[in-house]
């Protein structure tokens, strides 16, 4: 103890007892064992002795600095107070009682780079026990900014200082908490707070601390000194390495915290927390994450392991789109593996999610355990796949690690055959290889049954097995497996394939709908195939090979890739009579396309939607190129021994041409045709016919164009009545070639032109040509070009 100063006065008091008054006094106390220093500067001390006691009143600037735990840092404040100690007969001092008050000071925690905290008030009362080297505060009240500390405390001085603190703290901001937090107190929690929590305040904190400092080395030895004897006490100083003890509980509000990047942080969180040496427990009552509500949550951090491990649970609710967008980020990824775009789905959703992870930097996704359950109500998605959507769905989506399951009921849109809600079940789990996922799917309801298993690698389908697909009139099964280089091999079989619905489905018949983005070869073995008009093909067998590429005029899928038929070979039996065979030769250049059937009418009706042809035989001989027949096809279609029925445009032409008797056949048993030869060229959107000849009850020629996209036509030609008679006149020697305009034309004919919308075209006929030889007609009568 060293003191310096100037006595203001001295001598004895009124009772003749000693009294000392010191001004401008500096008192310095260095504790070499703990590394602490107390400086009382510019002090005004009045020391009085009397009545068996020593009384010191002081007014000074207190400067307390400590370099070691449990309370490292610097504390400066002007103080006023009184110290009272009893005096023994021999002049020894007893326990000291003190009261202190101060204001307008500052606190600077050790290691903190920020500006000192403003100390607005200090009030303390307690005792110091020299024999025990113990400082006890019966009351300690400190106001730092807007934060108030009220506590009782004990400080055991000596080789290894110890602080016992029991009090309350109110209105402590998270930023202030982090700066004041002692480094030895749960350092992992302090680091987590500093890196993860950005705003908020603590309310109504109850703090119980038992903090132990590290023994200072003995002077000149570098080793801790032996503890000094504690005279008059049986309480030894705590041994080196005694763990800290603490129990801190508080409420919080307005907290913004990162719990797992890159997920959105929780904002405006309110709840309570408790910290002990073994565990941090946080209970969240409310908050927001993105545009979603946090209805409750917990955070539990196990501090007994290194690194600490945390379990985070939360209940989040909001619109399905917002919630799925939130949990679609790593590591949860609830939506993307199911092919769901969160913004496309409607309805409301509630998610309970649990995360298990170590608290450390550079955390890998594989180190995070995830379990979550999402309840979707009123969910809707207009296009889940292929134009089929869901509506008013009640679904439960569960994630457990790498496993995802979906169960519930939903209405289906885009499927006319399904009018009632169906049950759906989807299970996605890791496959045999680490990078694979295996998905099983089940759908049950009136009008639909589906059972399928798929394997995915890198987000792409590698194999699919459809155990059964019953939809409308179809009941099929099949497989699909990736063979490499984006090529698949598959099978298609089953009891029934209803092509009638598929051929009229606008999702499949619109331009570009046939693109798949992949090449595949399928082996077909179907017991029955229903085509247009309910016509059936039985025992349909063969192979179909399709390739995906880019080619001008090809049918393209949604991704812009062009699909073409590489090769095809199909055989089948048309229900009722006859069969057919269709072949498209493989190759990269010009390829032959051939189709034969002994029931032309049924084949054209089943696969082409042509209902006006009844019976007959069919031979198609054509060629295509690398783009395939969907983009280019040129050749000749030959039909023999068939009848034409229900052909209103042809009936109008015949009626205007005064051939009502022949026209009546179209509405009866049909107009017989012995042979029709149709040379044509198909260019993807345009069908051009030329030199068409049909021979039967009448003769007919045609040349023209049909535009698919515009749904228009422009066809012209001749109708030759009483074909046999006209043809006979053309065979008369010498004059036959003069009278007949060309091969296949009679002496007399009717010119026609059909143009406009294909569904209801304009029909124009020139009946005058029925009385003129066709050779003269070309010179004098041509209403379409020469007027």
C-alpha positions in Angstrom: 0.0 0.0 0.0 1.5 3.3 -1.1 -0.2 6.6 -0.4 0.9 10.1 -1.3 -0.9 13.4 -0.7 -1.1 16.5 1.3 -3.0 16.6 4.6 -5.6 19.3 4.6 -5.6 19.3 8.3 -4.9 16.9 11.2 -4.8 16.7 14.9 -7.7 15.5 16.9 -11.4 15.7 16.7 -13.8 17.1 19.2 -13.4 14.0 21.4 -9.7 14.3 21.2 -9.5 11.4 18.8 -7.2 11.3 15.7 -8.6 12.7 12.4 -6.7 12.9 9.1 -8.0 14.8 6.0 -6.1 14.1 2.8 -6.7 16.0 -0.5 -5.4 15.3 -4.0 -4.6 11.8 -2.8 -3.6 8.9 -5.1 -3.9 5.4 -3.7 -2.6 2.5 -5.8 -3.1 -1.2 -5.0 -1.2 -3.8 -7.1 -2.2 -7.4 -6.7 0.7 -9.3 -8.1 -1.0 -12.7 -7.6 -4.1 -11.8 -9.7 -2.6 -9.2 -12.0 -5.1 -6.6 -11.0 -4.6 -3.0 -10.1 -6.8 -0.5 -8.3 -6.1 3.2 -8.5 -7.9 5.8 -6.5 -6.8 9.1 -7.9 -7.4 12.8 -7.1 -9.0 11.7 -3.9 -10.4 13.6 -1.0 -10.2 11.3 2.1 -11.2 12.0 5.6 -10.0 9.4 8.1 -11.5 9.4 11.6 -10.8 7.1 14.5 -13.1 6.8 17.5 -15.5 4.6 19.3 -13.4 1.5 18.5 -13.6 1.9 14.8 -12.0 3.5 11.7 -14.2 5.6 9.4 -13.0 6.7 6.0 -15.1 9.0 3.7 -13.9 9.5 0.3 -14.6 11.2 -3.0 -12.2 10.2 -5.8 -11.8 8.8 -9.3 -11.8 5.0 -9.2 -9.7 3.2 -11.9 -9.9 -0.6 -11.7 -8.0 -2.7 -14.3 -7.7 -6.5 -14.5 -5.8 -8.5 -17.0 -7.1 -11.9 -16.0 -10.4 -13.7 -15.5 -12.9 -13.7 -14.1 -13.6 -10.0 -14.9 -10.9 -8.8 -17.3 -11.1 -5.2 -18.5 -11.1 -1.6 -17.2 -13.6 0.2 -15.0 -13.4 4.0 -14.5 -15.9 6.0 -12.5 -15.9 8.9 -10.0 -17.1 7.6 -6.6 -18.4 8.8 -3.3 -18.6 6.6 -0.3 -17.8 5.6 3.2 -15.7 2.7 4.6 -16.1 1.6 8.3 -13.8 -0.9 10.1 -13.7 -1.9 13.7 -10.4 -1.4 15.6 -9.1 -3.9 18.1 -7.3 -2.9 21.3 -4.0 -3.6 19.5 -4.9 -1.4 16.6 -5.7 -4.2 14.2 -8.5 -3.7 11.6 -11.5 -6.0 11.4 -13.9 -6.5 8.5 -14.6 -3.5 6.4 -18.1 -2.3 5.6 -18.5 0.1 2.7 -21.1 2.0 0.7 -20.2 3.5 -2.7 -22.0 5.6 -5.3 -20.8 6.8 -8.7 -21.9 8.1 -12.1 -20.6 9.3 -15.5 -17.9 6.7 -15.9 -17.0 4.1 -18.5 -16.4 0.4 -18.9 -14.0 -1.2 -21.4 -14.0 -5.0 -21.6 -10.7 -6.7 -22.2 -10.0 -7.5 -25.8 -12.9 -5.3 -27.1 -12.0 -2.9 -29.9 -15.1 -0.8 -29.6 -15.4 2.5 -27.7 -15.9 2.2 -23.9 -19.4 1.8 -22.6 -20.9 4.8 -20.8 -21.5 4.1 -17.2 -24.5 6.1 -16.1 -24.7 5.0 -12.4 -23.2 2.9 -9.7 -24.4 1.9 -6.2 -22.7 -0.6 -4.1 -22.8 -1.8 -0.5 -21.0 -4.7 1.2 -18.1 -5.9 3.3 -14.5 -6.9 2.8 -13.1 -9.8 5.0 -9.3 -9.6 5.1 -8.9 -12.9 6.8 -10.8 -14.6 4.0 -9.6 -12.3 1.3 -13.2 -12.0 0.3 -15.2 -9.0 -1.0 -19.0 -9.4 -0.6 -21.5 -7.0 -2.2 -24.8 -7.0 -0.5 -26.0 -4.8 -3.3 -24.4 -3.9 -6.6 -26.4 -1.8 -9.0 -24.8 -0.6 -12.3 -26.4 1.2 -15.2 -24.6 1.0 -18.5 -26.4 3.0 -21.2 -30.0 1.8 -20.9 -29.0 -1.5 -19.4 -29.4 -2.0 -15.6 -27.6 -4.6 -13.5 -28.8 -5.4 -10.0 -27.0 -8.2 -8.1 -25.4 -9.5 -5.0 -21.8 -10.7 -5.6 -18.8 -12.2 -3.9 -15.2 -11.9 -5.0 -12.6 -14.3 -3.5 -9.2 -12.7 -4.0 -5.9 -14.6 -3.8 -3.9 -16.7 -6.2 -6.9 -17.7 -8.4 -9.7 -15.0 -8.0 -13.3 -16.2 -8.0 -16.4 -14.3 -8.7 -19.9 -15.3 -7.6 -22.7 -13.2 -9.1 -26.4 -13.5 -8.6 -28.5 -10.8 -10.1 -30.8 -9.5 -12.8 -30.2 -7.7 -16.1 -32.7 -5.8 -18.1 -32.7 -4.1 -21.5 -29.4 -5.6 -22.7 -28.9 -5.5 -26.5 -27.3 -8.4 -28.2 -24.5 -6.2 -29.4 -23.7 -5.1 -25.9 -24.0 -8.7 -24.6 -21.4 -9.9 -27.0 -19.0 -7.1 -26.1 -19.4 -7.7 -22.3 -19.4 -11.5 -22.6 -16.4 -12.9 -20.6 -14.2 -14.9 -23.0 -14.0 -17.9 -20.6 -17.7 -18.1 -20.3 -19.0 -20.7 -23.0 -16.7 -19.4 -25.7 -18.6 -21.5 -28.4 -21.8 -19.8 -27.5 -20.2 -16.3 -27.6 -18.7 -17.1 -31.1 -22.1 -18.3 -32.3 -23.8 -15.2 -31.1 -21.1 -12.9 -32.7 -21.4 -14.6 -36.1 -25.1 -15.5 -36.2 -27.1 -12.9 -34.3 -27.3 -9.4 -35.7 -30.1 -7.6 -33.7 -32.3 -8.0 -30.7 -32.5 -7.3 -26.9 -32.6 -9.4 -23.7 -35.2 -8.7 -21.1 -35.6 -9.9 -17.5 -32.4 -11.8 -17.3 -31.6 -13.9 -14.2 -27.9 -14.4 -14.0 -26.0 -16.8 -11.6 -22.3 -17.0 -12.1 -19.4 -18.8 -10.5 -16.3 -17.7 -12.5 -12.8 -18.8 -11.7 -9.6 -17.0 -12.7 -6.3 -18.6 -13.7 -3.6 -18.5 -11.0 -0.9 -15.9 -11.8 2.7 -17.2 -11.9 4.9 -16.6 -8.9 7.3 -13.7 -9.3 10.5 -14.8 -10.9 9.5 -18.4 -11.4 6.9 -18.5 -14.2 4.9 -21.0 -12.1 1.9 -20.5 -10.0 2.8 -19.8 -6.4 1.5 -22.0 -3.6 -1.7 -20.7 -2.1 -1.1 -18.6 1.0 -2.4 -19.9 4.3 -5.9 -18.6 5.0 -5.5 -17.4 8.6 -8.5 -18.0 10.7 -10.5 -19.8 8.0 -11.0 -23.3 6.8 -11.9 -22.2 3.3 -8.9 -22.8 1.0 -8.7 -21.0 -2.4 -10.1 -23.0 -5.3 -7.7 -25.3 -7.0 -6.3 -24.5 -10.4 -8.5 -25.5 -13.3 -11.8 -25.3 -11.4 -14.6 -25.1 -14.1 -16.9 -22.1 -14.3 -20.4 -22.5 -13.2 -23.3 -20.4 -14.5 -27.0 -20.5 -15.0 -28.4 -17.6 -17.1 -32.1 -17.3 -18.1 -33.7 -14.5 -20.0 -36.5 -13.3 -22.4 -35.6 -11.8 -25.7 -37.4 -9.9 -28.5 -36.6 -8.3 -31.9 -33.8 -10.8 -32.6 -32.5 -11.4 -36.1 -30.4 -14.6 -36.3 -28.8 -16.8 -39.0 -29.5 -20.4 -38.0 -28.3 -22.1 -41.2 -27.1 -20.3 -44.3 -28.2 -20.0 -47.1 -31.7 -20.3 -45.5 -33.4 -16.9 -44.8 -32.6 -15.6 -41.2 -35.3 -15.5 -38.6 -36.4 -11.9 -37.9 -38.3 -10.2 -35.1 -38.0 -13.4 -33.0 -39.3 -13.3 -29.5 -39.0 -16.0 -26.8 -36.8 -17.2 -23.9 -33.4 -18.7 -23.4 -31.3 -20.5 -20.8 -27.5 -21.1 -20.7 -25.6 -23.6 -18.4 -22.2 -25.0 -18.8 -23.7 -28.1 -20.4 -26.4 -26.6 -22.7 -28.0 -23.7 -24.4 -31.7 -23.9 -24.7 -33.7 -21.3 -26.8 -37.5 -21.3 -27.0 -38.9 -19.2 -29.9 -42.6 -18.0 -29.5 -42.9 -16.0 -32.7 -41.0 -14.5 -35.6 -40.8 -14.4 -39.4 -38.6 -16.1 -42.0 -38.9 -14.4 -45.4 -42.6 -13.9 -45.9 -43.5 -16.9 -43.7 -44.6 -16.9 -40.0 -42.6 -18.7 -37.3 -45.2 -20.2 -35.0 -42.7 -21.7 -32.6 -39.3 -23.2 -32.4 -36.4 -24.4 -30.3 -32.6 -24.5 -30.4 -30.7 -26.9 -28.2 -26.9 -26.7 -28.2 -24.9 -29.5 -26.4 -21.8 -27.8 -25.0 -20.3 -30.9 -23.5 -18.8 -32.0 -26.9 -16.3 -30.4 -29.2 -17.4 -28.9 -31.5 -20.8 -28.3 -29.8 -23.8 -29.9 -31.5 -27.1 -28.1 -32.1 -30.6 -29.3 -32.7 -32.9 -26.7 -34.3 -36.6 -27.2 -34.7 -39.2 -24.7 -36.1 -42.8 -24.5 -37.1 -43.3 -22.3 -40.2 -46.5 -21.4 -42.0 -47.6 -19.3 -44.9 -48.6 -19.7 -48.5 -47.3 -22.9 -50.0 -45.3 -21.1 -52.6 -43.5 -19.0 -50.0 -42.9 -21.9 -47.6 -41.6 -24.2 -50.3 -39.4 -21.5 -51.7 -37.9 -21.2 -48.2 -37.3 -24.9 -47.6 -36.1 -25.5 -51.2 -32.7 -24.1 -50.5 -29.9 -26.4 -49.3 -29.7 -28.4 -47.2 -33.5 -29.0 -47.0 -34.3 -29.0 -50.7 -37.9 -30.2 -50.3 -39.3 -29.1 -53.7 -36.6 -29.5 -56.4 -36.1 -33.3 -56.0 -39.8 -33.7 -56.7 -39.7 -31.5 -59.9 -41.8 -28.8 -58.2 -41.3 -25.1 -59.0 -42.4 -23.4 -55.7 -43.8 -20.4 -57.5 -46.2 -22.6 -59.5 -48.0 -24.1 -56.5 -50.9 -22.5 -54.6 -52.6 -23.1 -51.3 -51.4 -22.9 -47.7 -48.6 -24.8 -46.0 -47.3 -25.5 -42.5 -43.8 -27.0 -42.0 -42.2 -28.5 -39.0 -38.4 -28.8 -39.6 -35.6 -30.2 -37.5 -31.9 -29.7 -38.1 -29.0 -31.5 -36.4 -25.6 -30.0 -37.0 -22.2 -29.3 -35.4 -21.4 -25.6 -34.6 -18.3 -25.0 -36.7 -17.2 -23.0 -39.8 -17.1 -24.6 -43.2 -19.9 -27.0 -42.5 -20.5 -29.6 -45.3 -24.1 -30.4 -46.2 -23.4 -34.1 -45.5 -22.8 -33.2 -41.8 -26.3 -31.7 -41.4 -29.2 -34.0 -40.4 -32.6 -32.9 -41.7 -36.1 -34.0 -40.8 -39.1 -32.0 -41.9 -42.8 -32.5 -42.3 -44.9 -30.1 -44.6 -48.7 -30.2 -44.5 -50.2 -28.7 -47.7 -53.8 -27.6 -47.7 -55.7 -26.5 -50.8 -52.6 -27.0 -52.9 -52.9 -26.5 -56.6 -50.4 -26.8 -59.5 -51.7 -26.5 -63.0 -48.9 -28.4 -64.7 -47.1 -31.1 -62.7 -46.2 -33.1 -65.8 -47.5 -33.3 -69.4 -50.3 -30.8 -68.8 -51.7 -32.8 -65.8 -52.1 -30.8 -62.6 -53.4 -31.0 -59.1 -56.1 -29.0 -57.4 -57.5 -28.7 -53.8 -54.8 -31.1 -52.6 -54.3 -32.2 -49.0 -50.8 -33.6 -48.9 -48.2 -34.4 -46.3 -44.6 -34.1 -47.4 -41.9 -35.6 -45.1 -38.1 -35.4 -45.4 -35.9 -37.6 -43.2 -32.3 -37.2 -44.3 -32.1 -38.1 -47.9 -35.6 -39.7 -47.9 -38.7 -37.8 -49.1 -42.2 -39.1 -48.9 -45.5 -37.5 -50.1 -48.9 -38.8 -49.1 -52.5 -37.5 -49.4 -55.4 -36.8 -51.7 -55.8 -34.5 -54.6 -58.0 -33.7 -57.6 -56.4 -34.1 -61.0 -56.7 -31.5 -63.8 -56.1 -32.2 -67.4 -57.4 -35.8 -67.3 -61.0 -36.0 -68.5 -61.1 -39.7 -67.4 -60.5 -38.7 -63.7 -63.3 -36.7 -62.2 -62.9 -37.5 -58.5 -60.1 -37.0 -56.0 -57.4 -39.6 -55.9 -54.9 -40.8 -53.3 -51.2 -40.3 -54.1 -48.1 -41.7 -52.5 -44.5 -40.9 -53.4 -41.3 -42.3 -51.8 -37.9 -41.0 -52.8 -34.9 -42.5 -51.1 -31.2 -43.2 -51.8 -30.4 -45.9 -54.3 -27.8 -48.6 -54.4 -25.2 -46.1 -55.6 -24.5 -42.9 -53.5 -25.4 -40.5 -56.3 -28.7 -42.3 -57.1 -32.2 -41.8 -55.8 -34.9 -44.3 -56.1 -38.6 -43.2 -56.3 -41.7 -45.2 -56.0 -45.0 -43.8 -57.0 -48.6 -44.9 -56.5 -51.9 -43.3 -57.6 -55.4 -44.7 -56.9 -58.8 -43.4 -57.8 -61.9 -43.8 -60.0 -60.6 -44.0 -63.5 -56.9 -44.2 -62.7 -54.4 -46.6 -61.2 -50.6 -46.1 -61.4 -47.6 -48.0 -59.9 -44.1 -47.0 -61.0 -40.5 -47.0 -59.8 -37.9 -44.7 -61.1 -34.1 -44.3 -60.5 -32.5 -40.9 -60.8 -28.8 -39.9 -60.9 -27.7 -36.3 -60.9 -31.3 -35.2 -61.2 -31.9 -37.1 -64.4 -34.0 -40.3 -64.9 -31.9 -43.4 -65.5 -34.5 -46.1 -65.3 -38.3 -46.4 -65.0 -40.5 -49.4 -64.4 -44.3 -49.0 -64.7 -45.9 -52.0 -63.1 -49.3 -50.8 -64.1 -50.9 -47.7 -65.6 -54.7 -47.8 -65.9 -56.1 -44.5 -67.2 -59.4 -44.2 -69.1 -59.4 -47.1 -71.5 -55.7 -47.9 -71.3 -54.2 -50.6 -69.1 -50.5 -50.8 -69.9 -47.1 -51.6 -68.3 -43.6 -50.9 -69.4 -39.9 -50.2 -68.7 -37.4 -47.5 -69.6 -33.7 -47.6 -69.0 -30.9 -45.3 -69.9 -28.4 -47.0 -72.2 -25.8 -44.1 -72.3 -25.4 -40.9 -74.3 -29.0 -39.8 -73.5 -30.5 -42.9 -75.1 -33.1 -45.1 -73.6 -34.3 -48.6 -74.2 -37.8 -49.6 -73.2 -40.7 -51.9 -73.4 -44.5 -51.2 -73.7 -47.0 -53.9 -73.1 -50.3 -54.7 -71.5 -53.9 -55.4 -72.1 -55.0 -52.2 -73.8 -53.6 -48.9 -75.2 -56.3 -46.3 -76.0 -54.9 -44.2 -78.8 -58.3 -42.7 -79.5 -57.9 -40.4 -76.5 -54.2 -39.7 -77.2 -54.8 -38.9 -80.9 -57.3 -36.2 -80.0 -55.4 -34.8 -77.0 -54.3 -31.2 -77.9 -51.3 -31.6 -75.6 -50.0 -34.3 -77.9 -51.3 -33.2 -81.3 -50.2 -29.5 -81.1 -47.1 -28.5 -83.1 -43.9 -29.5 -81.3 -45.6 -31.8 -78.8 -43.7 -34.9 -79.9 -40.3 -33.8 -78.8 -38.8 -35.7 -75.9 -35.3 -34.4 -75.7 -34.0 -38.0 -75.6 -33.4 -40.9 -78.0 -35.1 -44.2 -77.3 -36.0 -47.6 -78.7 -39.1 -49.4 -77.5 -40.3 -52.9 -78.0 -44.1 -53.1 -78.3 -46.2 -56.1 -77.4 -49.8 -54.9 -76.8 -52.8 -57.2 -76.7 -55.2 -54.5 -78.0 -54.9 -50.9 -79.3 -57.9 -48.8 -79.7 -57.7 -46.2 -82.4 -60.0 -43.4 -83.7 -63.6 -44.3 -83.9 -63.2 -47.2 -81.5 -61.5 -49.3 -84.1 -59.1 -51.9 -82.5 -55.8 -53.3 -83.5 -54.9 -56.6 -81.8 -51.6 -58.3 -81.2 -49.6 -55.1 -82.0 -46.0 -56.1 -82.0 -42.7 -54.6 -83.1 -40.1 -51.9 -82.4 -40.0 -48.1 -82.5 -36.8 -46.2 -82.4 -36.8 -42.4 -81.9 -33.9 -40.0 -81.8 -33.6 -36.5 -80.4 -31.5 -34.0 -82.3 -31.9 -30.8 -84.1 -33.2 -30.7 -87.6 -35.1 -28.2 -89.7 -38.7 -29.0 -89.9 -38.6 -31.6 -87.2 -41.1 -31.9 -84.4 -39.5 -30.2 -81.4 -40.2 -30.6 -77.7 -40.4 -27.9 -75.1 -36.7 -27.8 -74.7 -36.1 -27.1 -78.4 -34.7 -30.5 -79.3 -36.0 -32.1 -82.4 -37.4 -35.7 -82.4 -37.5 -38.0 -85.4 -38.3 -41.6 -86.1 -35.1 -43.6 -86.6 -36.7 -46.9 -87.5 -40.0 -48.6 -87.1 -41.4 -52.1 -87.7 -45.0 -52.9 -86.5 -47.4 -55.6 -87.3 -51.0 -56.1 -86.1 -54.4 -57.4 -86.8 -57.3 -55.1 -87.5 -60.3 -56.2 -85.5 -62.9 -57.8 -87.8 -60.6 -58.5 -90.8 -57.1 -58.4 -92.1 -53.9 -57.0 -90.7 -51.2 -54.4 -91.5 -47.5 -54.0 -91.6 -45.6 -50.7 -91.3 -41.8 -50.3 -91.8 -39.5 -47.3 -91.7 -36.0 -48.4 -92.6 -33.1 -47.3 -90.5 -30.4 -45.0 -91.9 -29.2 -41.4 -92.0 -29.9 -40.5 -95.6 -32.9 -41.3 -97.8 -35.0 -44.1 -96.2 -38.0 -46.1 -97.4 -41.3 -46.0 -95.6 -43.9 -48.6 -96.4 -47.3 -49.5 -95.1 -49.6 -52.3 -96.3 -53.0 -53.3 -95.1 -56.0 -55.3 -96.4 -58.4 -53.1 -94.5 -57.6 -49.5 -95.5 -60.6 -47.9 -94.0 -60.0 -49.3 -90.5 -56.3 -48.4 -90.6 -56.9 -44.8 -91.8 -59.6 -44.4 -89.2 -57.6 -45.9 -86.4 -54.3 -44.0 -86.9 -55.2 -41.1 -89.3 -58.6 -40.1 -88.1 -60.0 -40.5 -91.7 -63.6 -41.7 -91.4 -64.7 -41.4 -95.1 -63.0 -44.6 -96.3 -64.6 -48.0 -95.8 -62.9 -51.3 -96.6 -60.3 -51.7 -99.3 -56.7 -52.3 -99.3 -53.8 -49.9 -98.8 -50.2 -49.6 -100.0 -48.0 -46.7 -99.0 -44.6 -46.5 -100.7 -42.7 -43.4 -99.8 -39.3 -42.0 -98.8 -38.1 -39.8 -96.0 -34.8 -38.3 -95.0 -32.8 -37.9 -91.8 -35.6 -35.7 -90.3 -38.1 -38.6 -90.3 -41.7 -38.8 -91.6 -43.0 -36.3 -89.2 -41.0 -33.6 -91.0 -40.7 -34.9 -94.6 -42.4 -37.7 -96.5 -42.8 -38.1 -100.3 -44.4 -41.0 -102.2 -47.6 -42.5 -103.4 -50.6 -43.9 -101.5 -52.6 -46.5 -103.4 -56.1 -47.5 -102.3 -58.1 -50.3 -104.0 -61.7 -51.5 -103.9 -63.1 -49.2 -101.2 -66.1 -47.0 -100.7 -66.4 -43.3 -99.9 -69.1 -42.3 -97.3 -70.1 -39.2 -95.5 -68.0 -36.8 -97.6 -70.1 -33.5 -97.6 -67.6 -31.5 -99.7 -67.6 -34.1 -102.5 -71.4 -34.4 -102.3 -71.7 -30.6 -102.8 -69.4 -30.8 -105.8 -71.4 -33.6 -107.4 -74.7 -31.8 -106.6 -73.7 -28.6 -108.2 -72.4 -30.6 -111.2 -75.9 -32.1 -111.7 -74.6 -35.5 -110.5 -77.1 -35.9 -107.7 -77.5 -39.6 -108.2 -73.9 -40.3 -107.6 -73.9 -37.8 -104.7 -76.7 -39.8 -103.1 -74.4 -42.8 -102.8 -72.2 -40.9 -100.4 -75.0 -40.8 -97.9 -76.1 -44.4 -98.5 -73.9 -47.5 -98.9 -71.1 -45.3 -100.2 -69.6 -44.5 -103.6 -67.5 -47.3 -104.9 -63.9 -46.6 -106.0 -61.9 -49.3 -107.8 -58.5 -47.6 -107.4 -57.1 -44.3 -106.2 -53.5 -43.2 -106.6 -52.4 -40.2 -104.5 -48.8 -38.9 -105.2 -48.0 -36.5 -102.3 -45.3 -34.6 -100.5 -45.4 -33.8 -96.8 -43.2 -31.0 -95.5 -44.0 -30.9 -91.8 -46.8 -28.4 -92.0 -47.8 -28.6 -95.7 -49.3 -31.5 -97.7 -49.1 -31.2 -101.4 -50.9 -33.7 -103.7 -50.5 -33.8 -107.5 -51.8 -36.0 -110.4 -54.3 -37.7 -108.1 -56.4 -40.2 -110.0 -59.4 -42.1 -108.7 -61.4 -44.5 -110.8 -64.9 -45.8 -109.8 -68.5 -44.6 -110.2 -66.9 -41.4 -111.3 -63.4 -40.4 -112.3 -61.6 -37.8 -110.3 -58.4 -35.8 -110.6 -56.8 -33.5 -108.1 -53.9 -31.2 -107.5 -53.5 -28.9 -104.5 -52.2 -28.0 -101.1 -53.3 -28.5 -97.5 -51.8 -26.2 -94.8 -51.9 -27.8 -91.3 -51.1 -24.8 -89.1 -53.5 -22.4 -91.0 -56.1 -25.2 -91.4 -56.7 -24.2 -95.0 -56.8 -26.0 -98.4 -56.7 -25.1 -102.1 -57.4 -28.1 -104.4 -58.6 -28.1 -108.0 -59.3 -30.9 -110.5 -61.8 -32.6 -112.7 -64.8 -34.9 -112.1 -65.5 -37.2 -115.0 -69.0 -38.6 -114.9 -69.8 -42.0 -116.4 -66.1 -42.7 -116.4 -66.3 -45.9 -118.3 -68.1 -44.3 -121.3 -65.8 -41.4 -121.4 -62.8 -43.6 -121.3 -64.2 -45.7 -124.1 -64.6 -42.6 -126.3 -61.0 -41.9 -125.7 -60.0 -45.2 -127.2 -61.7 -44.5 -130.7 -59.0 -44.8 -133.4 -57.6 -41.5 -134.9 -59.9 -39.1 -132.9 -59.3 -40.6 -129.4 -56.2 -38.6 -128.6 -57.8 -35.5 -130.0 -60.9 -35.8 -127.8 -59.1 -36.9 -124.5 -57.1 -34.4 -122.7 -54.6 -36.9 -121.2 -54.1 -40.2 -119.5 -56.9 -40.9 -117.0 -59.2 -38.1 -118.2 -62.5 -38.6 -120.1 -63.9 -36.8 -123.0 -66.3 -34.8 -120.8 -65.6 -33.5 -117.3 -66.5 -31.0 -114.6 -63.9 -28.5 -113.3 -63.9 -27.9 -109.5 -62.0 -25.9 -107.0 -62.1 -26.3 -103.2 -60.4 -23.6 -101.1 -60.5 -21.8 -97.7 -60.9 -23.2 -94.2 -60.5 -27.0 -94.2 -63.5 -27.4 -91.9 -65.9 -25.5 -94.2 -64.3 -24.7 -97.5 -65.7 -22.8 -100.5 -66.7 -25.1 -103.4 -66.8 -23.8 -107.0 -67.8 -25.9 -110.0 -68.0 -25.1 -113.7 -70.9 -27.3 -115.0 -70.4 -26.0 -118.6 -67.4 -28.3 -119.0 -69.7 -31.3 -118.8 -70.7 -30.8 -122.5 -67.3 -29.8 -123.9 -64.4 -32.1 -124.8 -61.7 -31.5 -122.3 -59.2 -30.6 -125.1 -61.5 -27.8 -126.2 -62.1 -26.8 -122.6 -58.5 -26.1 -122.0 -58.6 -23.7 -125.0 -61.8 -21.8 -124.4 -63.3 -22.5 -121.0 -61.1 -22.1 -117.8 -63.0 -20.0 -115.2 -60.2 -20.2 -112.6 -57.4 -18.7 -114.6 -58.6 -17.2 -117.8 -62.1 -16.1 -116.7 
